[in-house]
Amino acid sequence: QVQLVESGGGLVQPGGSLRLSCAASGIIFGRSTMGWYRQAPGKQRDLVATITSGGSTNYADSVKGRFTISRDNAKNTVYLQMNSLKPEDTAVYYCNARGYYAAFNYWGQGTQVTVSS
């Protein structure tokens, strides 16, 4: 019943921008910590950014100053604005929802981001 549906991925040139969206259903969105993670081929899934229900954010060092996570509780949607994209940002980006005290932990299916000339 829980659904996390990512959109906005695609092919972009280095230095370009993309905005990813994750629409959530089946959860109480306003009580969830939302996050974006990414996984490149042959690599582990790594944190990109998280945002708590109160709006506190956390970013991987590699994306600080370039990426911005935000949420719209009225729309049950979390966003990842990605600017100044680099080839090393190429990965499948996954949306994540975590409940208080890790009561739940859900993942979306992922959306491909490819940064290439």
C-alpha positions in Angstrom: 0.0 0.0 0.0 2.9 2.3 0.7 4.1 4.0 -2.5 7.1 6.2 -3.1 7.3 7.3 -6.7 10.3 9.2 -8.0 10.3 11.3 -11.1 12.5 13.9 -12.7 15.5 11.9 -13.6 17.2 11.9 -16.9 20.2 12.8 -18.9 21.9 16.2 -18.2 25.2 17.8 -19.2 27.8 18.5 -16.6 27.0 21.8 -14.9 23.3 21.4 -15.5 20.4 21.0 -13.2 17.7 18.5 -12.4 14.9 18.5 -9.9 13.8 15.1 -8.6 10.4 14.6 -7.0 9.1 11.8 -4.8 5.4 11.5 -4.3 4.4 9.5 -1.2 1.2 7.7 -0.4 0.2 5.2 2.3 2.2 6.9 5.0 1.6 9.9 7.3 4.0 12.1 5.4 4.2 14.8 8.0 5.6 12.3 10.5 8.2 10.9 8.2 11.9 11.7 7.7 12.4 11.8 4.0 15.6 11.2 2.2 17.4 10.8 -1.1 20.0 8.1 -1.6 22.0 7.1 -4.6 23.7 4.1 -5.9 26.2 4.0 -8.8 27.0 0.7 -10.6 29.1 -1.6 -8.4 28.8 0.8 -5.4 26.9 0.9 -2.2 23.8 2.9 -1.7 24.9 6.2 -0.1 23.1 9.1 1.6 22.6 12.2 -0.5 20.3 14.2 1.8 17.6 13.9 4.4 15.0 16.2 5.8 13.1 15.6 9.0 9.4 16.3 9.7 10.6 19.5 11.4 12.6 20.6 8.4 16.1 19.9 9.6 18.4 18.8 6.7 21.5 16.8 6.3 23.7 16.4 3.3 26.5 14.3 2.1 29.7 16.3 1.9 29.9 15.6 -1.8 26.7 17.5 -2.6 26.8 20.3 0.0 26.3 23.7 -1.7 25.0 22.0 -4.9 21.9 20.0 -3.9 18.9 21.2 -1.9 16.3 18.9 -0.3 12.8 20.2 0.5 9.4 18.9 1.3 5.8 20.0 0.7 3.7 18.3 3.3 0.5 19.4 1.7 1.4 17.6 -1.5 3.1 14.6 0.3 6.1 15.3 -1.9 9.9 15.6 -1.3 12.2 17.2 -3.8 15.8 17.2 -4.6 17.1 20.2 -6.5 20.4 19.3 -8.1 22.6 22.0 -9.5 26.1 22.1 -10.9 25.9 18.4 -11.7 29.0 16.4 -12.2 29.6 13.1 -13.9 30.2 11.5 -10.5 26.7 12.3 -9.6 25.5 9.7 -12.1 23.5 7.1 -10.2 20.1 5.7 -9.5 18.5 8.0 -7.0 16.1 6.5 -4.5 13.5 8.1 -2.3 13.3 7.0 1.3 10.8 7.4 4.1 11.6 6.6 7.7 9.2 6.7 10.7 10.0 7.9 14.1 12.3 5.5 16.0 12.7 3.6 12.7 9.1 2.3 13.0 9.2 1.9 9.2 11.6 2.3 6.4 10.4 2.4 2.8 12.1 2.9 -0.6 11.0 4.0 -4.0 12.0 2.2 -7.2 14.6 4.7 -8.1 15.1 7.1 -11.0 18.2 7.2 -13.2 20.3 10.4 -13.3 23.0 10.4 -15.9 25.4 13.4 -16.1 27.4 13.2 -19.3 28.4 15.2 -22.4 
